[in-house]
């Protein structure tokens, strides 16, 4: 087997996802590469005595990219198989950040209350668990941010949308394939923000943040246009919707899943609608970002034959 090429960010990381930066690297369809990622804080929060507001800059969630995928053109789909996620340090952090999170006032949900207190939690990552005191959280790694470039806009790396981005959905995990729309030549792929684990919703806005080496295989699916990100595992097909209010994110995710079942699995649209009403699955990826991300899932046993 040939050696897997490693991609490191040389120079500043990307804090936006868009078509305007110079590509960091070029990859071929069918190629497997290992991409090194920084944590969501750029590594500056490393102690429980740290005050996040004193060390964080104006920009968060640094991304490795853009990566140019040869042969990818607008109207194609980029399939990204997540082969492995290997942590590059033995600790993770979470924190409460002023005016950020699911149970506090934010700039998008403005109230008159003071912010919740700042605090940092540091975990040791060992033997398949993230440990702090008597807490033991099973390791369940995934990439919090993964996406391609929008056609024109350069969007914040903190924002999820129809390009992917900061969706924070735990199914972007090893063994699964993420399907992303291609809207510019080369797709301009970005990833980062790896998590050791995260509960549904990413409630305080910060998962178990860590640096990592992410091994990915890229495949360009020519002439296949999708509107929103899709995920496939051994057991499920999934669609991600990102919007505010949250019910619109759910509607996007489920309507895209109905369309996928109709186009690829022979379902009549109303039959797919009925089946998902009885057997569909839905969970919240994040309820904290600029838009909320929800995942609609269908078990593959309903797709056989």
Backbone as CSV, one residue per row, in Angstrom:
resi,resn,N_x,N_y,N_z,CA_x,CA_y,CA_z,C_x,C_y,C_z
1,UNK,0.847,-1.192,0.000,0.000,0.000,0.000,0.884,1.244,0.000
2,UNK,0.545,2.205,-0.847,1.336,3.426,-0.898,1.121,4.242,0.365
3,UNK,2.125,5.021,0.713,2.048,5.837,1.922,1.013,6.941,1.754
4,UNK,0.230,7.171,2.794,-0.814,8.199,2.746,-0.177,9.575,2.904
5,UNK,-0.504,10.447,1.998,0.035,11.804,2.045,-0.581,12.579,3.211
6,UNK,0.243,13.344,3.908,-0.227,14.153,5.028,-0.315,15.611,4.619
7,UNK,-1.381,16.281,5.076,-1.605,17.684,4.751,-1.627,18.482,6.045
8,UNK,-0.703,19.413,6.158,-0.637,20.323,7.298,-0.966,21.730,6.817
9,UNK,-1.623,22.504,7.673,-1.883,23.897,7.334,-0.595,24.681,7.471
10,UNK,-0.146,25.252,6.391,1.038,26.106,6.423,0.562,27.552,6.417
11,UNK,0.920,28.271,7.450,0.397,29.614,7.603,-0.905,29.600,8.380
12,UNK,-1.586,30.729,8.424,-2.811,30.828,9.228,-3.892,29.868,8.748
13,UNK,-4.657,29.351,9.696,-5.810,28.537,9.342,-6.915,29.422,8.762
14,UNK,-7.918,28.787,8.182,-9.046,29.503,7.594,-10.152,29.653,8.635
15,UNK,-10.677,30.851,8.751,-11.801,31.101,9.649,-13.090,31.367,8.875
16,UNK,-13.009,31.266,7.558,-14.187,31.310,6.707,-14.107,30.136,5.740
17,UNK,-15.261,29.795,5.152,-15.335,28.764,4.125,-15.903,29.426,2.884
18,UNK,-15.059,29.576,1.865,-15.466,30.282,0.669,-14.508,30.020,-0.475
19,UNK,-14.758,30.630,-1.639,-13.994,30.313,-2.847,-12.783,31.196,-3.085
20,UNK,-12.382,32.024,-2.116,-11.421,33.076,-2.417,-9.996,32.803,-1.948
21,UNK,-9.779,31.830,-1.076,-8.434,31.558,-0.603,-7.638,30.729,-1.594
22,UNK,-6.328,30.789,-1.469,-5.453,29.954,-2.294,-5.491,28.530,-1.739
23,UNK,-5.696,27.508,-2.606,-5.762,26.138,-2.087,-4.502,25.730,-1.338
24,UNK,-4.718,25.073,-0.214,-3.620,24.554,0.590,-2.959,23.358,-0.089
25,UNK,-3.779,22.528,-0.734,-3.277,21.312,-1.384,-4.274,20.906,-2.454
26,UNK,-3.834,20.010,-3.330,-4.694,19.438,-4.358,-4.735,17.933,-4.154
27,UNK,-5.929,17.346,-4.279,-6.075,15.895,-4.165,-6.839,15.390,-5.377
28,UNK,-6.646,14.123,-5.680,-7.338,13.497,-6.798,-8.564,12.737,-6.297
29,UNK,-9.558,12.583,-7.153,-10.684,11.718,-6.834,-10.169,10.306,-6.639
30,UNK,-10.561,9.676,-5.549,-10.081,8.350,-5.193,-8.881,8.352,-4.271
31,UNK,-8.318,9.520,-4.000,-7.120,9.605,-3.156,-7.494,9.652,-1.681
32,UNK,-6.660,9.023,-0.861,-6.781,9.063,0.593,-5.668,9.926,1.156
33,UNK,-6.008,10.878,2.006,-5.022,11.763,2.618,-5.302,11.882,4.108
34,UNK,-4.295,12.283,4.857,-4.419,12.545,6.294,-4.273,14.046,6.522
35,UNK,-5.282,14.641,7.129,-5.340,16.087,7.314,-5.225,16.398,8.803
36,UNK,-4.287,17.255,9.166,-4.112,17.644,10.562,-5.000,18.856,10.866
37,UNK,-5.712,18.790,11.995,-6.658,19.839,12.354,-6.343,20.421,13.720
38,UNK,-6.660,21.700,13.870,-6.525,22.404,15.145,-7.851,22.306,15.895
39,UNK,-7.818,22.560,17.209,-9.092,22.549,17.932,-9.826,23.870,17.727
40,UNK,-11.065,23.929,18.199,-11.920,25.085,17.924,-11.378,26.379,18.514
41,UNK,-10.496,26.277,19.510,-9.940,27.462,20.157,-8.527,27.793,19.677
42,UNK,-8.040,27.078,18.691,-6.671,27.309,18.241,-5.636,26.931,19.275
43,UNK,-6.014,26.094,20.255,-5.076,25.596,21.253,-4.778,26.539,22.389
44,UNK,-5.470,27.692,22.470,-5.098,28.674,23.493,-5.752,28.402,24.842
45,UNK,-6.760,27.535,24.891,-7.358,27.160,26.177,-6.819,25.791,26.554
46,UNK,-5.905,25.766,27.513,-5.236,24.515,27.873,-5.223,24.256,29.372
47,UNK,-5.974,25.047,30.134,-5.970,24.913,31.591,-7.328,25.332,32.130
48,UNK,-7.736,24.725,33.241,-8.993,25.112,33.866,-8.919,26.482,34.530
49,UNK,-7.722,27.028,34.653,-7.576,28.371,35.207,-7.648,29.454,34.125
50,UNK,-7.757,29.049,32.857,-7.823,30.008,31.762,-9.173,30.713,31.749
51,UNK,-9.158,31.996,31.495,-10.381,32.765,31.270,-10.565,32.899,29.763
52,UNK,-11.551,32.201,29.179,-11.667,32.219,27.718,-11.713,33.617,27.119
53,UNK,-12.455,34.540,27.717,-12.589,35.867,27.116,-11.272,36.627,27.090
54,UNK,-10.304,36.220,27.929,-9.014,36.909,27.961,-8.028,36.373,26.925
55,UNK,-8.264,35.155,26.420,-7.273,34.564,25.499,-7.823,34.364,24.088
56,UNK,-9.140,34.336,23.940,-9.701,34.116,22.606,-9.664,35.400,21.791
57,UNK,-9.352,35.250,20.524,-9.353,36.396,19.629,-10.728,36.625,19.032
58,UNK,-10.747,37.388,17.952,-12.014,37.721,17.306,-12.578,36.563,16.494
59,UNK,-11.732,35.584,16.149,-12.162,34.517,15.264,-11.953,33.167,15.946
60,UNK,-12.908,32.261,15.737,-12.860,30.936,16.340,-13.051,29.876,15.260
61,UNK,-12.763,28.634,15.616,-12.990,27.468,14.770,-12.081,27.442,13.540
62,UNK,-10.771,27.417,13.735,-9.851,27.392,12.589,-9.983,26.111,11.786
63,UNK,-9.977,26.261,10.462,-10.146,25.132,9.550,-8.885,24.882,8.735
64,UNK,-8.649,23.625,8.431,-7.604,23.260,7.482,-8.222,23.277,6.087
65,UNK,-7.681,24.109,5.220,-8.216,24.231,3.876,-7.987,25.626,3.339
66,UNK,-8.468,25.894,2.103,-9.242,24.967,1.273,-8.365,23.931,0.583
67,UNK,-8.951,22.767,0.348,-8.301,21.699,-0.403,-9.028,21.557,-1.738
68,UNK,-8.263,21.620,-2.817,-8.802,21.558,-4.173,-8.893,20.094,-4.598
69,UNK,-10.097,19.659,-4.966,-10.314,18.283,-5.403,-10.394,18.280,-6.926
70,UNK,-9.430,17.660,-7.554,-9.331,17.695,-9.004,-10.533,17.004,-9.647
71,UNK,-11.061,17.642,-10.677,-12.191,17.087,-11.416,-13.545,17.475,-10.868
72,UNK,-13.591,18.095,-9.674,-14.871,18.496,-9.091,-15.345,19.790,-9.738
73,UNK,-16.597,19.792,-10.219,-17.170,20.947,-10.884,-18.560,21.223,-10.322
74,UNK,-19.035,22.461,-10.461,-20.383,22.761,-9.992,-21.406,21.787,-10.572
75,UNK,-22.284,21.294,-9.711,-23.264,20.296,-10.117,-22.860,18.878,-9.777
76,UNK,-21.613,18.678,-9.353,-21.166,17.366,-8.885,-21.437,17.240,-7.386
77,UNK,-21.193,16.045,-6.881,-21.218,15.788,-5.442,-19.842,15.299,-5.017
78,UNK,-19.365,15.787,-3.875,-18.107,15.309,-3.299,-18.429,14.328,-2.179
79,UNK,-18.027,13.064,-2.370,-18.178,12.049,-1.332,-16.887,11.981,-0.532
80,UNK,-16.997,12.113,0.781,-15.839,12.121,1.670,-15.997,10.991,2.675
81,UNK,-15.230,9.926,2.500,-15.254,8.796,3.439,-14.311,9.103,4.592
82,UNK,-14.838,9.103,5.809,-14.019,9.349,6.999,-13.418,8.010,7.422
83,UNK,-12.162,7.834,7.124,-11.493,6.562,7.392,-11.079,6.429,8.852
84,UNK,-10.571,7.515,9.416,-10.076,7.456,10.799,-9.940,8.861,11.358
85,UNK,-10.069,8.965,12.681,-9.762,10.183,13.415,-8.830,9.797,14.557
86,UNK,-7.614,10.322,14.522,-6.610,10.016,15.553,-6.291,11.303,16.300
87,UNK,-6.458,11.283,17.623,-6.163,12.465,18.414,-4.654,12.697,18.454
88,UNK,-4.249,13.960,18.433,-2.821,14.289,18.459,-2.398,14.884,19.803
89,UNK,-3.238,14.750,20.823,-2.847,15.048,22.191,-3.749,14.223,23.108
90,UNK,-3.424,14.191,24.399,-4.135,13.305,25.313,-5.079,14.062,26.245
91,UNK,-5.546,15.230,25.835,-6.492,15.990,26.643,-7.453,16.755,25.735
92,UNK,-8.622,17.024,26.293,-9.650,17.796,25.603,-10.183,18.848,26.556
93,UNK,-10.778,19.898,25.983,-11.353,20.949,26.820,-12.774,21.272,26.371
94,UNK,-13.566,21.732,27.334,-14.849,22.356,27.057,-14.915,23.614,27.915
95,UNK,-15.851,24.486,27.598,-15.899,25.757,28.319,-17.253,26.407,28.139
96,UNK,-17.578,27.305,29.044,-18.686,28.229,28.828,-18.098,29.569,28.412
97,UNK,-18.672,30.123,27.353,-18.201,31.364,26.761,-19.291,32.421,26.946
98,UNK,-18.944,33.644,27.327,-19.974,34.661,27.541,-20.873,34.852,26.322
99,UNK,-22.175,34.836,26.578,-23.195,35.043,25.553,-23.095,34.049,24.401
100,UNK,-22.810,32.801,24.747,-22.760,31.737,23.744,-23.224,30.444,24.392
101,UNK,-24.138,29.733,23.747,-24.612,28.469,24.279,-26.116,28.332,24.132
102,UNK,-26.616,27.173,24.515,-28.020,26.870,24.325,-28.932,27.350,25.425
103,UNK,-28.391,27.655,26.598,-29.227,28.058,27.737,-28.792,29.404,28.300
104,UNK,-28.444,30.323,27.402,-28.023,31.653,27.822,-28.401,32.658,26.744
105,UNK,-28.423,33.927,27.090,-28.621,34.963,26.087,-27.459,34.955,25.099
106,UNK,-27.760,35.222,23.837,-26.729,35.294,22.798,-26.978,36.524,21.940
107,UNK,-26.071,36.771,21.005,-26.272,37.915,20.113,-27.454,37.699,19.175
108,UNK,-27.855,36.441,18.951,-28.985,36.142,18.089,-30.272,35.915,18.867
109,UNK,-30.150,35.684,20.165,-31.314,35.591,21.056,-31.051,36.574,22.194
110,UNK,-31.240,37.827,21.899,-30.814,38.893,22.804,-31.780,39.050,23.973
111,UNK,-31.215,39.078,25.172,-31.965,39.322,26.404,-31.173,40.341,27.234
112,UNK,-31.724,40.713,28.389,-31.063,41.709,29.236,-30.232,41.089,30.346
113,UNK,-30.243,39.745,30.457,-29.499,39.125,31.550,-27.985,39.223,31.328
114,UNK,-27.273,39.198,32.452,-25.827,39.077,32.386,-25.451,37.701,31.847
115,UNK,-24.232,37.537,31.308,-23.821,36.225,30.799,-23.638,35.228,31.933
116,UNK,-23.746,33.948,31.590,-23.376,32.913,32.553,-21.884,33.011,32.849
117,UNK,-21.439,32.521,34.005,-20.013,32.621,34.341,-19.148,31.811,33.393
118,UNK,-17.963,32.328,33.108,-16.981,31.595,32.314,-16.381,30.472,33.151
119,UNK,-16.151,29.346,32.480,-15.508,28.240,33.171,-14.925,27.293,32.133
120,UNK,-13.831,26.630,32.499,-13.175,25.656,31.625,-13.138,24.306,32.317
121,UNK,-13.430,23.243,31.580,-13.305,21.873,32.048,-12.273,21.165,31.175
122,UNK,-11.282,20.564,31.807,-10.241,19.848,31.073,-10.351,18.357,31.385
123,UNK,-10.293,17.540,30.345,-10.466,16.093,30.457,-9.207,15.376,29.983
124,UNK,-8.858,14.292,30.671,-7.822,13.380,30.172,-8.471,12.387,29.219
125,UNK,-7.815,12.149,28.096,-8.335,11.208,27.111,-7.430,9.984,27.115
126,UNK,-7.979,8.855,27.584,-7.177,7.645,27.713,-8.090,6.429,27.780
127,UNK,-7.593,5.327,27.216,-8.273,4.031,27.332,-9.736,4.082,26.881
128,UNK,-10.004,4.897,25.851,-11.350,4.933,25.304,-12.325,5.818,26.045
129,UNK,-11.837,6.644,26.974,-12.717,7.526,27.730,-12.110,8.919,27.844
130,UNK,-12.987,9.915,27.987,-12.578,11.243,28.428,-12.931,11.334,29.901
131,UNK,-11.935,11.549,30.749,-12.139,11.488,32.194,-11.865,12.840,32.840
132,UNK,-12.743,13.193,33.771,-12.536,14.344,34.656,-13.164,13.986,35.985
133,UNK,-12.331,13.852,37.038,-12.842,13.382,38.313,-13.461,12.015,38.143
134,UNK,-14.706,11.856,38.604,-15.362,10.556,38.469,-16.237,10.467,37.218
135,UNK,-16.138,11.452,36.313,-16.844,11.369,35.040,-16.051,10.502,34.082
136,UNK,-16.728,9.632,33.371,-16.121,8.843,32.299,-17.045,8.900,31.083
137,UNK,-16.620,9.642,30.078,-17.417,9.816,28.869,-16.790,8.986,27.763
138,UNK,-17.505,8.019,27.195,-16.922,7.185,26.139,-16.490,8.021,24.938
139,UNK,-15.301,7.693,24.423,-14.795,8.368,23.230,-15.675,8.008,22.031
140,UNK,-16.153,9.025,21.329,-16.968,8.848,20.120,-16.583,9.961,19.148
141,UNK,-15.431,9.849,18.492,-14.872,10.981,17.742,-15.649,11.302,16.468
142,UNK,-15.675,12.598,16.146,-16.216,13.041,14.866,-15.661,14.418,14.537
143,UNK,-15.819,14.813,13.271,-15.386,16.148,12.868,-16.579,17.094,13.010
144,UNK,-16.415,18.124,13.821,-17.512,19.049,14.041,-17.804,19.912,12.829
145,UNK,-16.754,20.221,12.057,-16.914,21.092,10.898,-16.346,20.403,9.667
146,UNK,-17.162,20.293,8.629,-16.745,19.667,7.372,-17.628,20.245,6.281
147,UNK,-17.021,20.678,5.176,-17.850,21.282,4.149,-17.072,21.691,2.928
148,UNK,-17.816,22.179,1.953,-17.258,22.710,0.719,-17.599,24.193,0.637
149,UNK,-17.070,24.842,-0.381,-17.281,26.273,-0.507,-18.669,26.595,-1.051
150,UNK,-19.324,27.613,-0.497,-20.486,28.174,-1.190,-20.069,28.749,-2.547
151,UNK,-21.058,29.048,-3.380,-20.749,29.514,-4.727,-20.093,30.890,-4.734
152,UNK,-20.604,31.791,-3.925,-20.110,33.171,-3.934,-19.650,33.613,-2.553
153,UNK,-20.466,33.320,-1.525,-20.180,33.839,-0.187,-18.950,33.186,0.427
154,UNK,-18.320,33.916,1.319,-17.365,33.354,2.261,-18.053,33.395,3.623
155,UNK,-18.403,32.223,4.139,-19.167,32.135,5.384,-18.250,31.816,6.558
156,UNK,-18.618,32.293,7.731,-17.861,32.006,8.936,-17.738,30.501,9.150
157,UNK,-16.574,30.076,9.621,-16.375,28.660,9.945,-17.221,28.231,11.135
158,UNK,-17.843,29.163,11.832,-18.769,28.835,12.922,-20.175,28.539,12.413
159,UNK,-20.425,28.773,11.125,-21.780,28.691,10.603,-22.021,27.387,9.846
160,UNK,-23.085,26.641,10.179,-23.522,25.542,9.326,-24.488,26.056,8.270
161,UNK,-24.608,25.294,7.177,-25.524,25.683,6.124,-25.627,24.596,5.079
162,UNK,-26.110,24.956,3.892,-26.267,23.934,2.863,-24.937,23.485,2.268
163,UNK,-23.853,24.136,2.636,-22.508,23.715,2.223,-21.880,22.737,3.223
164,UNK,-22.559,22.481,4.318,-21.980,21.711,5.427,-21.579,22.670,6.526
165,UNK,-20.274,22.816,6.749,-19.799,23.756,7.751,-19.867,23.200,9.157
166,UNK,-20.121,24.088,10.122,-20.044,23.745,11.540,-21.346,23.087,12.008
167,UNK,-21.632,21.903,11.450,-22.895,21.227,11.739,-22.901,20.568,13.109
168,UNK,-21.743,20.099,13.580,-21.635,19.462,14.894,-22.578,18.275,15.034
169,UNK,-22.612,17.416,14.024,-23.474,16.232,14.064,-22.594,14.997,14.272
170,UNK,-22.837,14.207,15.308,-21.944,13.104,15.652,-21.815,12.016,14.592
171,UNK,-22.671,12.004,13.564,-22.539,10.986,12.518,-21.476,11.312,11.477
172,UNK,-20.817,12.462,11.580,-19.646,12.711,10.723,-18.442,12.049,11.386
173,UNK,-18.477,10.735,11.409,-17.577,9.927,12.236,-16.899,8.845,11.405
174,UNK,-15.859,8.212,11.926,-15.131,7.190,11.173,-16.043,6.064,10.700
175,UNK,-15.844,5.686,9.451,-16.641,4.646,8.822,-17.771,5.179,7.979
176,UNK,-18.151,6.435,8.192,-19.266,7.028,7.462,-18.772,7.860,6.287
177,UNK,-19.653,8.057,5.310,-19.360,8.891,4.150,-20.258,10.118,4.189
178,UNK,-19.639,11.283,4.030,-20.361,12.553,3.983,-20.421,12.996,2.523
179,UNK,-21.627,13.310,2.049,-21.824,13.797,0.687,-22.073,15.298,0.744
180,UNK,-21.285,16.056,-0.028,-21.342,17.507,0.017,-21.561,18.068,-1.382
181,UNK,-22.343,19.139,-1.508,-22.531,19.742,-2.830,-21.259,20.422,-3.314
182,UNK,-21.034,20.367,-4.619,-19.912,21.074,-5.239,-20.471,22.286,-5.963
183,UNK,-20.009,23.466,-5.571,-20.547,24.701,-6.156,-19.477,25.559,-6.813
184,UNK,-18.189,25.166,-6.649,-17.095,25.871,-7.322,-16.131,24.833,-7.871
185,UNK,-15.361,25.204,-8.881,-14.360,24.293,-9.413,-13.393,23.881,-8.312
186,UNK,-13.168,22.573,-8.176,-12.270,22.062,-7.153,-12.931,21.827,-5.819
187,UNK,-14.185,22.179,-5.689,-15.003,21.979,-4.477,-14.576,22.863,-3.316
188,UNK,-13.273,23.080,-3.150,-12.729,23.839,-2.019,-13.245,23.257,-0.706
189,UNK,-12.607,22.195,-0.276,-13.005,21.438,0.908,-12.283,21.971,2.141
190,UNK,-13.011,22.007,3.269,-12.457,22.434,4.561,-12.880,21.431,5.632
191,UNK,-12.038,21.265,6.657,-12.458,20.495,7.832,-11.642,20.900,9.051
192,UNK,-12.188,20.590,10.222,-11.525,20.888,11.492,-12.494,20.677,12.641
193,UNK,-12.145,21.232,13.812,-13.074,21.226,14.952,-13.412,19.803,15.384
194,UNK,-12.397,18.947,15.544,-12.672,17.557,15.939,-13.101,17.483,17.404
195,UNK,-13.983,16.531,17.664,-14.529,16.335,19.004,-14.238,14.926,19.485
196,UNK,-13.872,14.810,20.758,-13.739,13.497,21.389,-15.105,12.861,21.567
197,UNK,-16.075,13.682,21.914,-17.469,13.247,22.083,-18.311,14.503,22.213
198,UNK,-19.629,14.323,22.098,-20.553,15.446,22.262,-21.955,14.908,22.456
199,UNK,-22.702,15.495,23.367,-24.104,15.164,23.502,-24.925,15.829,22.416
200,UNK,-26.126,15.317,22.180,-26.995,15.909,21.170,-27.326,17.354,21.550
201,UNK,-27.132,18.250,20.596,-27.422,19.659,20.816,-26.205,20.506,21.127
202,UNK,-25.090,19.883,21.553,-23.891,20.626,21.973,-24.308,21.768,22.907
203,UNK,-24.923,21.405,24.030,-25.752,22.298,24.828,-25.080,23.602,25.238
204,UNK,-23.862,23.564,25.770,-23.221,24.813,26.182,-22.489,25.482,25.028
205,UNK,-22.499,24.831,23.851,-21.846,25.392,22.677,-20.448,24.886,22.442
206,UNK,-19.913,24.104,23.371,-18.534,23.628,23.261,-18.495,22.144,23.609
207,UNK,-18.099,21.319,22.659,-17.976,19.885,22.888,-16.641,19.586,23.562
208,UNK,-16.201,18.335,23.508,-14.869,17.971,23.992,-13.889,18.221,22.862
209,UNK,-13.274,19.401,22.878,-12.478,19.898,21.756,-11.054,19.365,21.814
210,UNK,-10.532,18.969,20.624,-9.213,18.334,20.577,-8.585,18.511,19.199
211,UNK,-7.276,18.430,19.138,-6.561,18.405,17.864,-6.511,16.969,17.352
212,UNK,-6.394,16.810,16.030,-6.497,15.461,15.485,-5.836,15.355,14.117
213,UNK,-5.610,14.103,13.719,-5.269,13.754,12.341,-6.463,13.007,11.770
214,UNK,-7.031,13.550,10.702,-8.251,13.005,10.108,-7.904,12.398,8.752
215,UNK,-8.134,11.101,8.596,-7.834,10.418,7.336,-9.117,10.293,6.523
216,UNK,-9.078,10.826,5.294,-10.247,10.924,4.439,-9.952,10.374,3.049
217,UNK,-10.961,9.795,2.423,-10.888,9.407,1.017,-11.920,10.218,0.251
218,UNK,-11.467,10.866,-0.835,-12.321,11.726,-1.635,-12.765,11.006,-2.902
219,UNK,-14.014,11.217,-3.285,-14.517,10.726,-4.559,-15.459,11.760,-5.151
220,UNK,-15.221,12.120,-6.409,-16.097,13.041,-7.112,-17.171,12.226,-7.827
221,UNK,-18.438,12.525,-7.544,-19.556,11.878,-8.224,-20.056,12.866,-9.274
222,UNK,-19.735,12.584,-10.537,-19.999,13.519,-11.614,-21.504,13.619,-11.904
223,UNK,-21.941,14.863,-12.124,-23.297,15.110,-12.561,-24.369,14.812,-11.539
224,UNK,-23.971,14.624,-10.298,-24.950,14.349,-9.241,-25.079,15.605,-8.382
225,UNK,-26.190,16.280,-8.481,-26.408,17.526,-7.756,-27.234,17.260,-6.504
226,UNK,-26.750,17.699,-5.358,-27.521,17.645,-4.124,-27.599,19.050,-3.554
227,UNK,-28.651,19.296,-2.781,-28.879,20.637,-2.256,-28.324,20.820,-0.848
228,UNK,-28.271,19.735,-0.064,-27.853,19.793,1.333,-26.957,18.597,1.635
229,UNK,-26.170,18.664,2.703,-25.295,17.540,3.046,-26.066,16.264,3.353
230,UNK,-25.458,15.142,2.978,-25.992,13.826,3.274,-24.899,13.004,3.941
231,UNK,-25.319,12.011,4.701,-24.384,11.114,5.386,-24.892,9.693,5.197
232,UNK,-23.960,8.770,4.994,-24.320,7.356,4.889,-23.434,6.540,5.814
233,UNK,-24.069,5.690,6.612,-23.351,4.743,7.466,-23.664,3.338,7.001
234,UNK,-23.159,2.344,7.693,-23.491,0.961,7.355,-24.968,0.670,7.557
235,UNK,-25.612,1.428,8.441,-26.985,1.100,8.832,-28.023,2.136,8.429
236,UNK,-27.631,3.377,8.099,-28.582,4.453,7.868,-28.170,5.342,6.698
237,UNK,-29.166,5.982,6.080,-28.923,7.164,5.267,-29.482,8.356,6.028
238,UNK,-28.837,9.524,5.870,-29.163,10.687,6.680,-29.054,11.957,5.853
239,UNK,-29.850,12.937,6.197,-29.751,14.271,5.617,-29.686,15.287,6.745
240,UNK,-28.909,16.348,6.515,-28.723,17.398,7.518,-29.383,18.673,7.019
241,UNK,-30.188,19.292,7.868,-30.755,20.601,7.595,-30.293,21.591,8.636
242,UNK,-29.968,22.805,8.210,-29.512,23.844,9.141,-30.336,25.106,8.913
243,UNK,-30.989,25.585,9.958,-31.858,26.760,9.835,-32.267,27.243,11.212
244,UNK,-32.834,28.415,11.260,-33.605,28.916,12.390,-34.957,29.347,11.853
245,UNK,-36.043,29.031,12.509,-36.183,28.256,13.739,-35.869,26.789,13.526
246,UNK,-35.755,26.067,14.654,-35.320,24.683,14.604,-36.253,23.794,13.780
247,UNK,-37.554,24.101,13.796,-38.466,23.248,13.030,-38.202,23.339,11.538
248,UNK,-37.664,24.470,11.060,-37.318,24.548,9.644,-36.110,23.677,9.322
249,UNK,-35.164,23.563,10.262,-34.042,22.636,10.066,-34.549,21.209,9.965
250,UNK,-35.530,20.860,10.809,-36.117,19.519,10.749,-36.820,19.295,9.424
251,UNK,-37.537,20.308,8.960,-38.255,20.174,7.688,-37.283,19.989,6.517
252,UNK,-36.197,20.760,6.516,-35.199,20.592,5.463,-34.642,19.176,5.474
253,UNK,-34.237,18.712,6.661,-33.612,17.393,6.764,-34.558,16.296,6.296
254,UNK,-35.798,16.336,6.745,-36.751,15.291,6.371,-37.163,15.397,4.897
255,UNK,-37.346,16.597,4.387,-37.741,16.716,2.981,-36.626,16.248,2.059
256,UNK,-35.372,16.532,2.428,-34.248,16.032,1.640,-34.167,14.509,1.698
257,UNK,-34.491,13.945,2.863,-34.458,12.491,2.994,-35.565,11.843,2.155
258,UNK,-36.747,12.448,2.128,-37.807,11.957,1.255,-37.337,11.958,-0.196
259,UNK,-36.689,13.042,-0.613,-36.202,13.130,-1.982,-35.156,12.098,-2.306
260,UNK,-34.264,11.815,-1.368,-33.224,10.805,-1.572,-33.850,9.417,-1.714
261,UNK,-34.817,9.117,-0.871,-35.487,7.816,-0.954,-36.237,7.653,-2.281
262,UNK,-36.804,8.748,-2.780,-37.528,8.682,-4.047,-36.583,8.553,-5.238
263,UNK,-35.468,9.288,-5.218,-34.580,9.297,-6.378,-33.706,8.055,-6.472
264,UNK,-33.318,7.482,-5.327,-32.342,6.386,-5.347,-32.898,5.040,-4.917
265,UNK,-34.013,5.013,-4.229,-34.470,3.759,-3.635,-35.874,3.346,-4.081
266,UNK,-36.405,4.005,-5.094,-37.640,3.548,-5.705,-38.910,3.889,-4.965
267,UNK,-38.826,4.741,-3.972,-40.023,5.113,-3.224,-40.844,6.156,-3.976
268,UNK,-42.127,6.007,-3.976,-43.008,7.105,-4.347,-42.967,8.126,-3.215
269,UNK,-42.992,9.393,-3.556,-42.738,10.442,-2.571,-43.660,10.348,-1.356
270,UNK,-44.936,10.141,-1.588,-45.864,10.096,-0.462,-45.665,8.839,0.381
271,UNK,-45.215,7.747,-0.244,-44.892,6.547,0.536,-43.692,6.806,1.438
272,UNK,-42.676,7.498,0.907,-41.510,7.835,1.731,-41.922,8.730,2.898
273,UNK,-42.791,9.675,2.626,-43.317,10.569,3.665,-44.021,9.758,4.756
274,UNK,-44.840,8.807,4.345,-45.553,7.975,5.304,-44.592,7.104,6.105
275,UNK,-43.650,6.456,5.431,-42.723,5.579,6.141,-41.908,6.348,7.174
276,UNK,-41.401,7.511,6.789,-40.603,8.291,7.733,-41.438,8.798,8.900
277,UNK,-42.727,8.993,8.672,-43.617,9.368,9.776,-43.641,8.281,10.844
278,UNK,-43.561,7.026,10.424,-43.654,5.910,11.364,-42.290,5.398,11.842
279,UNK,-41.262,5.525,11.007,-39.978,4.883,11.333,-38.780,5.813,11.233
280,UNK,-39.000,7.085,10.881,-37.880,8.005,10.765,-37.256,8.333,12.117
281,UNK,-36.022,8.769,12.067,-35.294,9.179,13.267,-34.811,10.611,13.074
282,UNK,-34.766,11.384,14.152,-34.376,12.784,14.076,-33.629,13.165,15.346
283,UNK,-32.494,13.845,15.188,-31.814,14.347,16.380,-31.194,15.710,16.099
284,UNK,-30.904,16.422,17.183,-30.327,17.762,17.100,-28.810,17.646,17.149
285,UNK,-28.145,18.142,16.112,-26.686,18.209,16.139,-26.241,19.369,17.015
286,UNK,-26.643,20.593,16.617,-26.330,21.742,17.459,-27.551,22.643,17.585
287,UNK,-27.671,23.264,18.761,-28.720,24.248,19.023,-28.093,25.548,19.509
288,UNK,-26.875,25.832,18.986,-26.104,26.952,19.524,-25.498,27.846,18.450
289,UNK,-25.408,27.382,17.227,-24.670,28.142,16.219,-25.570,29.162,15.522
290,UNK,-25.030,29.795,14.490,-25.791,30.824,13.775,-27.092,30.264,13.234
291,UNK,-27.079,29.007,12.787,-28.291,28.254,12.497,-28.166,26.898,13.178
292,UNK,-29.306,26.261,13.437,-29.317,24.973,14.129,-29.277,23.842,13.109
293,UNK,-28.587,22.751,13.447,-28.451,21.615,12.542,-29.162,20.401,13.115
294,UNK,-30.051,19.807,12.302,-30.771,18.596,12.667,-30.499,17.521,11.632
295,UNK,-30.504,16.268,12.074,-30.227,15.122,11.212,-31.451,14.221,11.168
296,UNK,-31.956,13.979,9.962,-33.034,13.013,9.752,-32.417,11.725,9.224
297,UNK,-32.855,10.582,9.788,-32.238,9.298,9.455,-33.301,8.268,9.069
298,UNK,-32.892,7.374,8.143,-33.728,6.232,7.786,-32.880,4.975,7.860
299,UNK,-33.351,3.980,8.589,-32.656,2.699,8.698,-32.641,2.020,7.329
300,UNK,-31.484,1.480,6.946,-31.344,0.860,5.630,-32.190,-0.398,5.463
301,UNK,-32.671,-0.974,6.548,-33.502,-2.166,6.390,-34.804,-1.840,5.665
302,UNK,-35.196,-0.551,5.671,-36.389,-0.141,4.930,-36.096,0.115,3.455
303,UNK,-34.811,0.054,3.083,-34.422,0.373,1.709,-34.075,-0.873,0.906
304,UNK,-34.033,-2.006,1.544,-33.639,-3.230,0.868,-34.687,-3.623,-0.157
305,UNK,-34.212,-3.943,-1.359,-35.117,-4.393,-2.415,-35.881,-3.274,-3.068
